[in-house]
Amino acid sequence: MAQEIKTLVKAPAKTYGRVDAVPRESRRMGNWDLFATWIGANANNGTWYIGGVIAACGFLTASTTLMVVGVLAYVLLAAASYMGYRTGLPAMALTRTSFGLRGSIVPSIINVVQFIGWAAVNTFIAATSISYIFGELFGWPLYGKPGGNFGLIVGIIIMSVLHLLSISMGERSVRLIERVGIILVVVFVLWESVVVFQTVSFHDIVSWQPPHALKMSSGVAADTLAAFNLAWVTAASDFSRFTNKRSAATTASFLGANIGLFWFALIGLFATIGTAVSLNHFDPNNSDPSTVAAKLGLGVIALLVIVLTSTTANAVNLMSAGSALTNITHRLSLNVSLWVVTILATAVSFIPVYLASFLDVFETFLDGIGMFLGPEIAIFLLDYFVLKRRRYHLKEFTAVRGAYWYAHGVNWVAVASWALGVAAYWGLKQVSVIADTVGATFIAMALTALIYWIGMSVTTSEAGSEEQVN
C-alpha cells in the first residue's frame, strides 16, 4: 500500500478536461478504484445526514424507501458510467450530443451549481465537527450556542484549505484519498454501530415512530433520496473515463455506490432514531453526524473521521463541478476551474450561518436538485442508449455545424423537453396521491424521456422528408 500511494503521488500530472477523450493506454483506474471511489462518495457526512432526515418516516418506511430508490438511481449511474468508459469523455461533454455543443451549457450550469452545493453541505457538516473539536480541546462555545459561530467559521476555512490541497493533485487525489480514507471510515462505522446498539435495542429503533407533526411521507422521502442519489449520475463519466474495464465502470460503480449509500444512510438512520429514543426527544435539525456523535459520546476521534469523510466526498464533488465548468468556458483549464469551484463552495458554506437553519437550506437545495436534475439525466441517457444506439462520433464533439450542432449549437427539442420535465416535476408535487406515496422524481423522468423521444422522432422524420424532397 505504501508503494502504491507513493506511485500515485509521483505519477505524471496529465490532466484531461473539456472534451478530451482519455486514451485507453492512459487509463489507470481498475475495479477497486471505481468501487472505492463510489463507496467513498457516499460514505460521508451528507449520506449520514440524509439517513437522519428520513428518520422522520419511521425505520421501516425509511429503510425500504432508501433501498428501492438507491437501486433505481444507481442503475442509472452504472449506465452513465458506461458512457464514460466507452467514450473516454467527461460527463458534461457527453451532453453535447443531446443538448448541442452550446446547449450543453444548460446541464453544465446545473452540475456546477449542484456539486458546489454538495461540497458546501459536506464542508458545513465537517466544520460543525471541527467546532465540537475546538469545544473539547479549547472550551470554545459549540455551534448553535452563543458565540458558537466563530468555531464553525474557523472550521469552514480549515476544510476549504484541505479541499484546495486535495484538488491540486487532480484525479490522482481521488484515488489516494479514497484508498486511505476508506479504511478509517470502516473502523469508524463499526465503532459507531456498536455504540448505538449498546445505547438502544434494535427493537426500540424499529418500533419507534416520530411525532405526528414531524412525520415525513414516503413520497417526500423518495424525492429527497432521489435528488441525493441522482446527483452522482451526472458525475459518473468523470471517473469511469479513467478505466478500461467495463466491469469497473458498471458493476464496481453500482456496488460501491449502493454499499456506501446503504451503509452510511442506515447508520445515520440508526443513530438519529437511537438518539431520539435515548433522549425521548426527536429534532430533525439535530440529524447531522457531528451532533449525533457528540450526544452519543464518541469523542474527538469520531469527529476527526467525520472531517475525513467530508474530504473524500468533496474530492468527487469538486472534481465534477470543475469538469462541468470547463464545458461552459474553454478559457479555464481544469486546474483553474477546480480552484474556482472550491472557492465558490467555501462562500456557499456560509449561507446557513447567517440566513437560515441548515436543515431548511438543505431541504430547499434538494428540492431544486430533484426538479432540474432528473429531466436532464432522462434526456442524455435516452439519447445515448436509444436514439444514438451507443454510437457517438468523437470528432463531432467540437465540430461547428457538425452532427451535434443542431440549430446554432442548441438542440431545442432537448431544451424544451427538459423544461417540460421540470414543469412536470413541479406539477406532480402538487398531486398529493403521488407526492405523498411514490414521489415525483422518477415519474417526471419517464415523462421527460417520452417527450424527448417523441420530439426527436418527429424532427428527425421531418428532416429526412426535406432531404428527400430536395
N, C-alpha and C positions, 0 to 999 in steps of 0.2 A: 504493500500500500504506500509506503514512504517513497519508493522509487517511482511509482505511478504518479503520485502527487508532484514529485519533482519534475517529471516529464511534462505534466500538464502546465506547470508554471513556466517552463522554459520553451514550450512549443512555439513555433513561429507565429507571429501575431497577424496572420492573414485574416482579413475581415471581408465578409461578403454582405453587401447591402443592396438597397434599391431593387433592381431586377436582375441581379447577378445569380445565375444558377451555379450551385456548388457542384463541381465535377465529382464523379464517383471516386476517383483516386484520392480526393482530398477529404472524404467523409470519414470521420473517426468515431462517431457515436455508435455503440452496439446496443444489444438488448438491455444490458444492465444500466447503461447510461440513460436511455429513454425511460426505463422502468423507474429508476431512482429520481430522474428529473420530475416525473409526474407524481410520484409519491411526495417528493419534497414540495411540489407546487401546491398540494392540498394538505399536507401535514404541517399546518401552520395556524397562526392566530385567527385568521379570518374564518377558516373552516371550523375551528373550535367555537368561535363566536356564533356562526350560523347554527351549529348544534344547540347552543344555548338559546338562541332566538326562537327556534321551532319547538323548544321545550314547552312553549305556551300551547301546543296542541295536545299535550299528554304524551307519554312514552310510546304507546303502540301506534298511534296515528303518525307521530313524528318519525319514528324509525321506519315504518312502512313506506311513507312518502319519500323519505331520504333515499331508500334503496331503489325504488321504482324510477324516480327522477334521475338518480345518478347513473343507472344503467342506460336509460334512454339518451341522456346527454352525452355520455362518453362513447356510445356507439357512433354518434356524430363526430366526436373528437377523433376517433380512430379513422373515420372516413376522411376528415380534413387532413389528418396526419399522413394518410396515404398519398394525398395530393402533393405534399411536400417531398415525400420520398420519391415519387415518380418524376417530378419536375426539377427538384433542387432549388425551388424558388420560395421566398418568404410569403407569409400568409396574405398580406395586403397586395403584393404584386399579383398574386393569383386572382384577385377580384377584378383585375383589368379585363379579363375575358368576358365577364358577366356585366360589369358596370361600365366598361370602356376605359381607355387609358386615362382620360381626365375624370370620368365618372367615379373611378375607384377612390377618388378623394373622399367621397361620402363615407364608405366603410372605414377608410383610414382615419378620418376625424373621430368616428365613433370609437375606434380602437385606442387611439391616443387618449381620449377622454376617459374611457373605462379603465385602462390599465394604470393611468396616473391616479385615478380614483382608488383602485385596489391597492396600489403602492401606498397611498395616503392612509387607507384603512389599516393596513398592516403596520405602518410606521406609528400611527396613533396608539394602537394596542401595545406595541413594543415600548413606546415612550411611557405609557401608563405603567408598565412593568418596571421601567427604569426609575420612575418616580417612587414606586414602592421600595426599590433597592436603596435609593437615597434616603428614604424614610427609615429603613432598617439600619443603615450604616451611619447616617449623619443626623437623624432625627428631624429631617425636613418634613413639612406638612404634606400629607398624601393628596393626590389629585382628588378633587371633589370636596376637600376641606378648605377653609380659609387659608390663603397663601399657597395652596397646592399647585396652582398653575405654573409656578416657577420651575419645580422639578419636572413637570411634564414638558415644558418648553425646552429645557436642557436636554431631556430625553429625545425630543424630536430632532434637535440639532445633532446629537450623537448618532442617531440612526441614519440621518442623512449623510454624515461623513462616512459611515460604514458602507452605505449604498454606493457612494461615489467611488470608494476603493474597490468595491465589488465589480461595478460595471466597467471600470477602467481596464479590466482584463478581458472584457468581451465574452464571447461564447465559452471560452475556457473557464471563466469564473463559475458558470452554471455547473459544469461538470465537477469542478473542485469543491464548491460549496455543498452540492448535493451529496457527494460521496462521503465527505467528512461529517456533514450535519445530520445525515440520516441515522448514524449510529447513536448520537446523543439524543435524537428525537425518540428513537425506540426505547432507550433507557428511561427517558422522562415519562413517556406514556404508560409504560408498565408500572412505574413508581406511582403515578397519579391514580391509576386504576386500583392499585392495592389500597391506597389511602381512602379513595371514595367508598369502596366496599367494606372497609373497616369502620367507616362512619355510619353508613346506612345499608340496609339489606337490598338485594335485587328485587325482592317482593315489594318493598316500600317504594322503590323507584317506579316499577311497572304500574302499581296501583294508584300512584299519585295523580291528581288532577289539578290543573291550575284554577285559580278563582275565575268565576264566570265572566267577570268584567274584563279579564286579561286573556281570555281564551282565543286562540288562533284557529281558523278553519283549515281543513286540509287543502283547499284550493289556494288560499293565501300562502301556505307553506310550500306548495308545489311551485308557485310562481317565484317565490323567494329563492328556493333551491335551484330552479331552472336558470334564473338570472345569474346566480353564483357559478353554476357549472358550465353554462354555455359561454361564459367569458373565455374559458380556456380553449374552446373550439376554434376561435379566431386566432389563437396563438400557436396552434398545433404545428403548422408547417414551418414556423420559425425555428423549430428544433429538429423535426423529422428530416429536414433538408440536409442535415449533417450525418445521416445514416444511409448505408447502402444495403440495409437489411429490412425486408418488408415486414418481418415479424416484429422488429423493434418499433417500426412506425405504427403498426396496428395493434397487435396483441399485447406487447410490452407496455405501450402507452395506455391502452384501455385498462389493463390490470393495475398499473401503477396509479392512475388517476382515481380509480374506484377504491382501491385499498386505502390510499391516502384520505379520500373523502369519508368513507365509512368509519375508518379508524378514528380520525380526529373529530368528526362531527358527532359520533357516538360518545366519545369521551366528553365533548362539550355538553352533550345532552345529559349523560350520566352525572357529570359534575354539577351542572346547574340545578337539576332536579334534586340531587343529593344534598346540595347546599340549602335548597328551599325546604326540604324535609327536615333537615337537622336544625334549621333556624326557625322553622314554622312560618316562613315568610318568603314570597316569590316576588322578585322585581326584575323584569326583563332588562332593565338598564344595567343590572349587575351581572350580565351574562358573559362579559369579556373574561378571558383567561387570567388576566392579572388579578382582578378582584376575586375570582373563584379560588385561585391558587393561594391568595393571601388568607381568605376565610377558611380554607382547608389546612392552613398552617404549613404549607410546603416549603417556605423559606426562600432565601436568596438564590440558591442554585436553580430552583424551578423557574424563577423569574428570568435568570440568565438564559435558560434554554428557550424561553418564550421569545427573548430578543433574537436568539439564533434562528429560530424558525421564521421570524419575520424577514431576516436576511435571505434565507433560502427561497422563500416565496417571491420576494421582491426582485431577486436576480432574474426570475422569469418575467414578472410584471414589467420591469423597466426595459428588459431586452425587447419585449414585444411592442411596448409603446414607442421605443426608439426606432424599431424597424418600420412601424406604421408611419412615423413622422418622415422618414426618408422617402416614402412613397408619395407624400404630399408635396415636399420640396426637395428637388435634387441638389440644391445649393449646400445642404448639410450632409456631412459624412455620417456614417452610423455612430462613430465615437462621439461626435459633437451632439448628435441627436440624443444619445444616451445621457449626456450631461444636462441637456435642456430639459428632458422629461423628469430627470431626478430632482432638479431644482424646482420645477413646477409642482411635483409631488410633495416636496417639502412645504411649499406655500399652501397647498390644499390641506395639508395635515393640520393647519392651524384653524380651519373653519369651525370644527366642533368646540374649540377652546373658547371662542368668542361669540358665536352666533346661535348655537342650539345644542341640545344634548347629542351625544354620539349616536345613540340609537335612532333618533329622529333623522339625522343626516344619513345614516347607514340605510335605513329603510327607503328614504327618498331616492337615494343613489341606486338601490336595487330595482325600484320601480322603473326608473329611467332606462337602466340596462335591459331589463326584460322587454320593454316596449320597442327599443331600437335594434337590439342585437339579434333577436330571434328571426325576424324577417330577412335580415342581411345573410344569416347563415343558410336559411332555406334557399335563397337565390343562388349563392355561389356553389353550394353542394349539388343542387339540381342541375345547374349549368354544366358542371364537370361530368357528373355520373350519368345524366340522362340526355341532355341536349348535345353535348360535345363528345359523349361516349368515351370519356377518359383519354381524349386526344387533344392536347394543346400544342400549338406551334410556337416554340420558344422564341424564334426570330421575330414573331409578330408582336411581342410584348412591348416593344419600343417603336414599332413601325407606325409613323403618322400616315393616315389613310390606308392602313393595313386591315387585316381581318378583324381586329378588335378596336377599330377606330369608331365604328358606328356613325353617329351624327355629330360631327365636330368633336369627337373624342368621348362622347357620352352615349350610353345605351339607355335611352329614355324609357324603354319598356321595363328595365331593371329598376330604375329610379322610381317610376310610377308604381311598380309592384311593391317596392319597399315602403313607399308612402302609404299605400293602401293596407299593407300588412301592419304598419304602425297604427293606423286608424282602426283596423280590425281588433288589434290587441286592446286598445282603449275601449272600444265598444263592448267587447266580450267581458271586460272587467265590470261593466255596468249591469251585466246579466247575472243576478245573484246565484241562479242554479248552476252556472258554470264557474263563476268567480269563487264560490264557496266549496266546490267539490273537486273538480279536476284542474282548475286554473285556466288561464287564458293563453299561456305561452305556446304550448305545442299545437293547439288548435289554430292560433294565429299563424304559426309557421306553416302548417299544412295549407291554409288558405292562401298564403303568400306564394308558396310553391306552385299551387294550382293556377293562380293568376299569372305568374311569370311564364309558366309552361304554355298556357293558352295565348298569352300576348306574343311570345316568341314564335309560336307555331303560326299565328296569323300573319305577323310581319314577315316571316321567312317565306311563307307561301306567296304573299303579295309581291315580295322582291323577285321571287322565281318567275312569277307570271309576267312582270315587267320586262325581265331579261328575255323571256321567250317572245314577247311582242316586238322588242327592239331587234 
